């Protein structure tokens, strides 16, 4: 067996997990890191002989040192691949990963993840690069934040970046309602890390220059048609909502405080009725 374990994080993934297992099973061990699923996820995983790790600790995101420490005893290979049930790899990409591992020249392999939205491939629009293939002990997650992937503990020359033709297919299945729910959850978690709020003009410029020109035009998001345009709108919405929440946090705004301010105006309105009655 190859010196690689695919760690797949799951929660109620019975509709997607079988395809993911079939995609990866001939290229390494598979460890299902499951968040106490209540559907057939584990039944399907056991059918294919996958190893199972049940996650019992609550966490907002999985890229933490505590998670890595919990997983290590279940990983019997030097290398692991940090995977999710909404991702798949082409055969050529899997073969390239094993080829690089076999050279024994590197300790981390960095790979791009490219998005599918509304079932359409969005080319390089909002593609991200992650060190998700690595040897145990080469990434420190102790100070990691949401959407981050820790810090390498090795020299840069030991990190290999796969060419862009070898990438992770990321299959987003959200429609507007479910994506808005995700935006609300993620941005609420991000408040914990006290990220700086952008000036609204700078934020609009950033969204236009980076998202529209860079991702939608230069990285060919437009080639996905309305799917690419809606992905641009949703990603823009994410940053706008995050900035609005940071503003509210910095101003210590809450429904109760806002209602107190509203009550002052209400009382002023009522006071005129009292004055009229007295006169």
N, C-alpha and C positions, 0 to 999 in steps of 0.2 A: 504493500500500500504506500502511496505517496506520503511525503513528510509534511502533510498539510491537513488541518482541521477546519472545516467550515462551521463557524458558530452562527446559527440562525436564530435571531430573536423573534419570538412569536407570542401572539395572544389572539386566540380564536381565529386561526388562519386556515380552517379546513378547506376553503374554496381555492386557496393559492398554494398551500404548502407542498402538495404532491408534485406539481410541476417543478417547483424549486428543487426538491430532493432529486427528482429524475435528472435535472440539469447538472447537479453537482456530484452525484454519488460515485461516479467512476473516476473522480479526480482527487479524492481524499476522504478522510473521516467526516462524518456529519454529527455535530452536537446541537441539539435543539435546546435553546435556553428559553424556556417557556414561562410566561407570567400567569400560571394557573388557569389555563384555558378551560372553558366549560363545553366546548364543542368537540369535534372529532380530530382536532389537531394532533394530539398525542397518539391516538389510535392509528392514524395514518403514518406518523413518524416511526412507530414501533413496527408496523408492517414492513417497512423498508430497512429495519435493523439499525436505526439511528440511535445514538446515545442521547439520554435525556437528562437535563438539569432543570429542576423546578425552582424558579425565582420566588423567594418568600419575602424578600425585603422590598418595600415600596420605594420607587425612585421615579423622578420626573423624566430622566433620560438615562440611557444605559451606559454611556461612555464615561464611567467613573472608575477610580482605582479600586473601590470596594467590589464592584462588579468583576473587574479583572482578577482580583484576588480570589473571589468565589469560584470563578470559572477555571482557573489554572489547574486544580487537582483533577479536572475532568478532561483535560487536553493532554493527550499522550504523544503529540508531535511537537517538533520545534517551532513550526509555523502555524499561524492561524489566520483565517479570513473572517472579517467582521461583516456578517450578512444579515439581510432582512428579507421577509417574505414577498416584498414588492419589487424584488430585484432578480435579474437573471443575467447570465454571461453566455456569449457565443463560444462555440467550440474552439475557434482560433485564439480567443482571449484566454481561455482556460489552459490551452496548450502552451501559450506564451508565458503565463504565470509559472507553470511547472518548469519550463525551460530556464527561466531566470533563477528560480529557487535552486535548480540543479547545478548552476554555475558556482554556488557557494561564495559569490563575490559580494552579496548584499545582505542586509538584515531587515530592510523595509522595502516594500514595493508600493509605490503610489499610483493610483489609478483614477481616471476620470469617470464620473457618473453622469449620464445624459438622460434627459427626461422624455417621457411619453405623457401627453396631456390630451384628454378626450379621446384616447386611443390613437393619437397621432404622434409620430416621432418629431421632436422639436429641435433636432440637430444639436448645436452647441449652446442654445439658449438656456441660461441659468445652470449650465453644467458646473459641477464642482469636483475638485481633486482632493482625495483623501488617502492617508497612509493606512488603508484598511487591510493590507496584507503584511504581516510582520512576525518576527520571531518574538517569542515570549520574553518579556523583560526589556524590550527595546523602546517602549513608549510609557511615559509617566502620565497617568491620568489624574494625579492627586489634586491638581489645581484646575482641572478642566471645567469649562462652562458649556451650557447648552449650545448645540450646533458646532462645537469644537471637537477636536480629536486628540487631545493631550499634547505632550511635548516629547519628541524623540530624545532618547538618552545616548544616541550614537553620533558619530561624525556624519556630516552631510554626504560625504563620498560613499557612505554605506547605504544610501537611499537611492533606489532606482525608480524613475518615472516611466511608466509604460507609454509608448507612442499613442497618440489620440485615436488611432483606429482600433485599439484594444480598450474597451470601456465597459462599464456596467450599464445595463438597461434598467432604468428606474421607471416603473409603471405606476403612475399616479392615477387613482380611480375616483378622485374627488369631483363632485359637482359643486356649484357655488355654495349651497347650504353647508355641506360637510367641510369644505375648505375654510369657510368662515369660522366654523367651530374649532378647526385646527389652529387657525390664526389666533383666536381668542385664547386657547390653551397655551400655545407656545409663547405668545407675547406676555401672558401673565407670569409664566415661569421666568422669562428673561428679566423681569423687574427685580428679581432677587439679586442679580449681578450688577445692579446700579450702572447700567450703560448710560453714556452721556446723551442728552437730548440734543437734536440738531435744530438750528434755526430753520423755520419753515421754508424760507427762500432757498437756503442751502439744500434742504431736503428735496425740494421740487427739482432743483438743478441736478442733484445727484441721481434722482430717479430718471430724469430725461436723458442725461448723458450716459449713465452706466446701464440702465435697464433698457431704455428704448433704442438708443443708438448702438450700444455695445451688444446687448443680448438679442434684441428683436431684429436689428438690421445686420450688424456685422457678423453675429453668430447664427444668423439665418433662421431665427424664430419665425419670421414671416412665411417661410416655406411650409410651415405647418398650417397655414390658413388661419381661421378663427381660433383654432386651438392655441396657436402660438401667440396670438394677440391677447386672448383671455389669460394665458399664463403670465404674460407681461403685466396685465391689469391686477391679477391676484398677487403677484410678487410685490408690485408697487403698493397694493393695499396692506400687505404685511408690514412694510416699513412705515407706512403712514399711521397705522393703528398702534404700532410699537411706540412711535414718537408721541402720539397723543397720550398714551398711558404713562410715558415718562414725564410728560408735562403735568399730568394730573398728580403723579406721585410727588414731583418736585414742589407743587403748589399745595400738597397735602389735601387734595380734594377727595371727597367721598360723598355718597348720596346723602348722608346725615348732615354734613357741613353745608352742602348745596341747599338742602331743605331748610336749614336754619337761616340762610341768606334769603331764601324765598319767603320764609315766614316774616322777616323784617318788612319786606315789601307788602305782604298781605296785611300786616298790622297797620302799616301806613295807610293802606286803602280803607281799612275798617275805621281808622281814627277819624276820617272825614265824616263818616256816618254818625259817629258819636258826637262830634262837634255840632253837626246839623241838628241833632236831637236836643242838645243842650240849649242852643240858641232859639 
